[in-house]
Amino acid sequence: MFVGSLRDNLALALDAHGTDEQLYDALVSVDAADWVRALPDGLMTLVGSGGIELSPARAQQIALARLVLADPHTLVLDEATSLIDPRAARHLERSLAAVLEGRTVIAIAHRLFSAHDADRVAVVEDGRITEFGSHQELVDAGGSYADLWASWHS
């Protein structure tokens, strides 16, 4: 987050020329529109030094909304929902699915539900890729991914 308004923080992705409608559309896609609208100054709420302090989860939602606005072809997401509780993270990931459709996404995740939805999963152990395939292929292979999946569901 940068010092300034939430609007400033989001509009960075659009060279500061975004409409409020565009910004709110991005906030909707990351489940943040309701709490932003509930703030006394909405998008004009100041954050950072001299403004309100956002929780890490809310700051993460703003960063993800900025990503939605930037509309890149390729994304690298490193624990993109790690600061959000697991239930909210799952909901957010489902909301983002439509936004991510048709893009190349490299997602680094420790939560198995994140891996479950990927087209391809690379299991990294001790700095090496030890397994690679779809969720179902890895479960069927019976390796460490399958063991993690089974322990998570027991």
HELIX and SHEET records of a PDB file:
HELIX    1   1 LEU A    6  ALA A   11  1                                   6    
HELIX    2   2 LEU A   12  LEU A   14  5                                   3    
HELIX    3   3 ASP A   20  SER A   29  1                                  10    
HELIX    4   4 ALA A   33  ALA A   38  1                                   6    
HELIX    5   5 GLY A   42  MET A   44  5                                   3    
HELIX    6   6 PRO A   56  ALA A   70  1                                  15    
HELIX    7   7 PRO A   86  LEU A  100  1                                  15    
HELIX    8   8 LEU A  112  HIS A  116  1                                   5    
HELIX    9   9 HIS A  135  ALA A  141  1                                   7    
HELIX   10  10 SER A  144  TRP A  152  1                                   9    
SHEET    1   A 2 GLY A   4  SER A   5  0                                        
SHEET    2   A 2 LEU A  46  VAL A  47 -1                                        
SHEET    1   B 2 THR A  74  ASP A  78  0                                        
SHEET    2   B 2 THR A 104  ILE A 108  1                                        
SHEET    1   C 2 VAL A 121  GLU A 125  0                                        
SHEET    2   C 2 ARG A 128  GLY A 133 -1                                        
END                                                                             
